[in-house]
Amino acid sequence: AAGGIAELRALSWGCDCPSETEVTDLVAAVRVAERAAREAGRRAVRSRLKAGAHRRLLAKARDLLRGPRPSAPAMYRAPTGVTADVRTIEAAFDEAWDPVFRMYGPDRPEPSWANFRDRYAAYVPTEPMTSAAITAAALREVVQRKGHTGNGVDGWRIAELKALPEDMLRPMADVLNAVERTGRWPRAIMTALVHMIPKGEGGEPLQQRPLTVSSLVYRMWAICRMRDVVRWQERWIRSDQAGFRLRRSTRSVALRMTALVERATLDQDPLHALGLDYAKCFDRVPQTLCLHLLDEMGMADPVLSGMRGAYRGMTRRFRFPTSVGSKDF
């Protein structure tokens, strides 16, 4: 604004310089305007803070009115009638989901890796992957970028991990690097809780969608390594695949399909599409075969060792509104 009386008097607009009185009045007016602007800024900040506090208060009120969100039905229509008995509900869910969670076993072995390799080896890309050791700085970056998320059974909360300085994350990085060397995870973080999310199809056990919530420490490792895996994937993945890609997503496919539909509609051309939906798709994926396949494709040994240990050691239990299931899957 005003840089001082002397500077203002030195200015010239093609006419006589303003008098000292005019300059003094101008400086005073500028100072009044500056004070008014600062006060307006403070009022705007207070208004934003008040609005934010008001929104948080309303959110807490809504949560209180809504009550706790059950992770599995609190009521179940059993053959003998509607029941709220936790043991009856757990038994019904165990009976329905046990064949899904234990799809492969002694009575039904996984597909043979040798047979798969003999038949599809010509279609398997091979690209060596490299990975550096996990550092405390990498863990801190992951933690600080992580938003609100569910807690695992190990007791860690995301706010607690965010409060840790980098020096206190260094032992955690050492543990995760040891896991990758040995393929063995600490037992305390190898239990995951299965929350059942209604799909709007009914209240039967198999009409719910299972959402597995694992330890936050395990998820930090998974995010760190997934970044390496996605970069490695870009070196061999097909260009027409869009899911879980860098700078691409399934929205890219949806946009292209929408454009094709609009063009066919305008040109009155026939257009056909085929969609495949596999029931319980991810539970049907044979883990051993996939791990052999990743090894054949060149995934880095530390990452693959950590994955093997997690798949071999992790167990799941149902999470009910007031309890946790007694059976491991």
C-alpha positions, 0 to 999 in steps of 0.5 A: 500500500503506502510505502511512506510519505517521501515515496508517495511525494516522489510519484508523478502522474503527469501533474504537480506532486500532491501536497504533504497534507494530501499525502498524509491523508492518503497514508491515513486512509490506506492504514484504515483500509488495512485495519479493516481488511485485517479485521475482515480476515479475522472475522472470516477465519472465525466464521470458518472455524465456527462453521467447522465446529458446527459441522462436527457437532452435527455429525456427532449428533447424527452418529448418536441418533443413528446409533452404532452401525452393526457389522453383522445382522443383530437379528436373524430369521432362523428356521425356528423363528427370528432370533437375536442370540449371538451363538445362533447367528454365528453358527448360521454364518459359520455354516454358510461361509465355511465352504466359501472361506475354505474352498480349497482343502484336503478334499478339494485341492487347489489346481496344479501349478505344474499343469497350469504352467505347462498349458499357459507358460507361453502367455506369462510375461516375465519382468524382474522386479526390484524393491528396496528395504522399507524405511521409517520415512516411507512408513511415515509418508503412508501413515500421514496420507492415510485417512479415516480407517477401521482399526484392527485387533492389534489395538493400533489406531491411525491417529496414534500412528500419525502421532509417532515421530519417524524415530519411533517408526524405525523399529517397525520398519525393522520388523517389517524387513525381518518379516520379508526376510523370514516370511513369518509375521508376528502372531498379534497382527495376523488376525483379521475381522470380517464385517458383513455389509448388507448388499440390499438383497436380503438378510441371509448370511450369503446375501451379505458382503464380507469386508475383512479388516486387517491390522493397521501395521499389515496395511501399512506394509501392504501400501508400501509394497503395492506402490512398488508392485503397481510400478512393476506391473506397468512394465508388462500389463496389457494396455486395455486393462484399467483396474488398479493402474497408474493414472487409469481406473475403471472409470476410463473404461466406463467413459469409453463404453458410454461414448460407444453407447452414445455413438451407436444411439446417434447412428442407430447402429446395433451394439452388444455387450457381455458382462461376467459376474463371478459369485464369491470371485476373490474367494475362488482364486487359488492362492498357491497358484497365484503365488507361483505365478508371481514368482514366475513373472519376476516379483521381488523375493522380499515382497513375495515372501511377505505375501506368502507369510501373510496368506499362510498365517492370517486367520479371520473371524466374524465381527458381530455387533456385540462380540467376535466369532469364536471360529477361525477361517 
